Amino acid sequence: MRRTALDAYISRKTEIDTMLARLTALSDDHFSVAPDEVTWADVGTLAHYAELLKRITYSAFKEGEHAE
């Protein structure tokens, strides 16, 4: 059977939904860092994650450098 654009779209959406669910679960677990064990390296890691997510968010909502 030939794959349609809709099939590909749904596949990509499912992929994104799975990644978002995993990120939400990791966030709910404080990114696997106990509050009394947080280091500046952990802060840096979260800053990196936030920057990557900001780029995606800006693109999806046409904000920041993607603003029209």
N, C-alpha and C positions, 0 to 999 in steps of 0.2 A: 504494500500500500504506500502511496506517495504521501510524504509528510507535508502538511499544509502550514501556512504561516500561523494559523491559530494553534495548531499542535505545538509548534516551536515556542510560541508566546507563552502558552500555559506551562510548558516545561521550564522555561526561564523563570516565570513567576513562582512556580513551585520551588525552584532552586533558591530564589531570594527569600521566600517565606521560611524555608528550612534554615537558612543562615540567620535570619532575624530571630527565629525561635531559639536557636543556639546562643546567640548573643544575649538575648533577654535572660535565658537561664543562667548564663555566666555572670551577667550583671547582678541578678538576684542573689547569686552566691558571692558577691563582692569581688568578682574576677579572681576567685580562689585565693584571696589574701585575707587573712585574719586581721581585724582592726588593730590589734596590738602588735602586729608584725609589719605594718606598712612602712616602706622605705621610699626614699626619693626616686629610686629606680622604678618602683611601682607607679609613682606619680607620673614619671616620664612615659611609661608604657601607656597609661590611660590618656595622656596628652596626645600621644601618637595615634591611638585609636580614635580619639575625638577629632583630630585633624582629618583623618581619612573619611570618617563619617560625615564631617562637615562638607567635604568636597562632594560626596554623594548627595547630601541633602540640598546643597546649593544647586546642583545640576537638576535634581528632581523637581525642585520648586522654583527654578529660574531666579535664584537669588545670588548675591555676591557677584563674582565674575561672570556668572551666567545670566544675570539680570538683563532684561530687554530694555 
